[in-house]
């Protein structure tokens, strides 16, 4: 306890621990790099959520040992993420095991209904994303891709360079 009054102590402890926890995350990001919170892959996305949860937990620690355990867990998650990203570049097999493949939901204005079913994306959700991307005609949508993070990318216009679809595959049933 820092203060005799429980309310004042709770406020002071919450402010101090959340400040230290946030500073610790900034230090870890500076060491590991900005990619830590890029959300480029599903692994990165989970990492971002886990860090938020750990930061919240660190600010609510009742004892210093619990706080130490939480900041250690943060460092370990950064180390695992860094290691996996390095190993993925080295091993295509590991990359395919860890990472999902982006899939095509729309190709040249045609909605891929089998892919929507297999990926459990509702057509209404797809249309909402197309509207959000300011697509005015379905026929002008060259591609809509369900990315590995769960986001939907929309490419539209007169023409599209097929290189933009590198690594994008039709859905494999059962994934």
Secondary structure as the mmCIF struct_conf table of DSSP 4:
data_model
#
loop_
_struct_conf.conf_type_id
_struct_conf.id
_struct_conf.beg_label_comp_id
_struct_conf.beg_label_asym_id
_struct_conf.beg_label_seq_id
_struct_conf.end_label_comp_id
_struct_conf.end_label_asym_id
_struct_conf.end_label_seq_id
BEND BEND1 UNK A 3 UNK A 5
HELX_RH_AL_P HELX_RH_AL_P1 UNK A 6 UNK A 32
HELX_RH_3T_P HELX_RH_3T_P1 UNK A 34 UNK A 37
BEND BEND2 UNK A 41 UNK A 41
HELX_RH_AL_P HELX_RH_AL_P2 UNK A 42 UNK A 59
TURN_TY1_P TURN_TY1_P1 UNK A 60 UNK A 60
BEND BEND3 UNK A 62 UNK A 63
HELX_RH_AL_P HELX_RH_AL_P3 UNK A 64 UNK A 90
HELX_RH_AL_P HELX_RH_AL_P4 UNK A 92 UNK A 98
BEND BEND4 UNK A 99 UNK A 99
HELX_LH_PP_P HELX_LH_PP_P1 UNK A 100 UNK A 102
STRN STRN1 UNK A 103 UNK A 107
TURN_TY1_P TURN_TY1_P2 UNK A 108 UNK A 109
STRN STRN2 UNK A 110 UNK A 111
HELX_RH_AL_P HELX_RH_AL_P5 UNK A 113 UNK A 119
TURN_TY1_P TURN_TY1_P3 UNK A 120 UNK A 120
HELX_RH_AL_P HELX_RH_AL_P6 UNK A 123 UNK A 132
TURN_TY1_P TURN_TY1_P4 UNK A 133 UNK A 134
HELX_RH_3T_P HELX_RH_3T_P2 UNK A 138 UNK A 140
STRN STRN3 UNK A 141 UNK A 146
TURN_TY1_P TURN_TY1_P5 UNK A 148 UNK A 149
BEND BEND5 UNK A 150 UNK A 150
STRN STRN4 UNK A 152 UNK A 156
BEND BEND6 UNK A 157 UNK A 158
HELX_RH_3T_P HELX_RH_3T_P3 UNK A 162 UNK A 165
TURN_TY1_P TURN_TY1_P6 UNK A 166 UNK A 167
STRN STRN5 UNK A 169 UNK A 169
HELX_LH_PP_P HELX_LH_PP_P2 UNK A 170 UNK A 172
TURN_TY1_P TURN_TY1_P7 UNK A 173 UNK A 174
#
